Amino acid sequence: MASWDSMIGGALSGLTGVVKAAIIFFVFANVLFNTGMDPLGGIASLVDAFTNNGLTGLLVLVVFLSWL
């Protein structure tokens, strides 16, 4: 029987995979069709929010991306 921490890790890993797939899907759907959503703009504004805060924001962005 698996321990609870490996079960939570597996669930979070699966959830992360679904979120990544959804982001990729919406980016390609927006490239192919005019969907009305702007996932690239959302990603750009998220990165811009981190990088506008100087070195601290950049370090937080690196830590955040390392978790993905």
C-alpha positions as CSV (number, residue, x, y, z in Angstrom):
1,M,0.0,0.0,0.0
2,A,1.3,3.4,-1.0
3,S,2.0,6.0,1.7
4,W,-0.1,9.2,1.9
5,D,2.8,11.4,0.7
6,S,3.3,9.4,-2.5
7,M,-0.4,9.4,-3.1
8,I,-0.6,13.2,-2.7
9,G,2.6,13.6,-4.9
10,G,1.0,11.5,-7.6
11,A,-2.2,13.5,-7.5
12,L,-0.4,16.8,-7.7
13,S,1.8,15.5,-10.5
14,G,-1.3,14.5,-12.4
15,L,-3.0,17.8,-11.8
16,T,0.1,19.7,-12.9
17,G,0.1,17.7,-16.1
18,V,-3.6,18.5,-16.8
19,V,-3.0,22.2,-16.2
20,K,0.1,22.2,-18.5
21,A,-1.9,20.5,-21.2
22,A,-4.8,23.0,-20.8
23,I,-2.4,25.9,-21.2
24,I,-0.8,24.4,-24.3
25,F,-4.3,23.7,-25.7
26,F,-5.6,27.2,-25.2
27,V,-2.4,28.8,-26.6
28,F,-2.7,26.7,-29.8
29,A,-6.4,27.2,-30.0
30,N,-5.9,31.0,-29.8
31,V,-3.3,30.8,-32.5
32,L,-5.5,28.8,-34.9
33,F,-8.9,30.4,-34.1
34,N,-10.0,33.7,-32.7
35,T,-11.2,32.5,-29.3
36,G,-11.6,35.8,-27.5
37,M,-9.3,34.6,-24.8
38,D,-5.7,35.8,-24.7
39,P,-3.6,33.1,-22.9
40,L,-0.3,34.5,-24.3
41,G,-1.2,37.9,-22.9
42,G,-2.0,36.4,-19.5
43,I,1.3,34.6,-19.4
44,A,3.1,37.7,-20.5
45,S,1.4,39.8,-17.8
46,L,2.3,37.2,-15.2
47,V,5.9,37.3,-16.2
48,D,5.8,41.1,-16.4
49,A,4.4,41.3,-12.9
50,F,7.4,39.3,-11.6
51,T,10.1,41.1,-13.7
52,N,8.9,44.6,-12.8
53,N,9.9,44.0,-9.2
54,G,13.6,43.8,-10.1
55,L,15.9,41.1,-8.8
56,T,13.5,39.9,-6.1
57,G,10.8,39.4,-8.7
58,L,13.1,37.5,-11.0
59,L,14.2,35.2,-8.2
60,V,10.6,34.5,-7.2
61,L,9.9,33.7,-10.9
62,V,12.8,31.3,-11.1
63,V,11.6,29.5,-7.9
64,F,8.0,29.5,-9.2
65,L,9.1,27.9,-12.5
66,S,11.3,25.3,-10.7
67,W,8.1,24.0,-9.0
68,L,6.5,23.3,-12.3
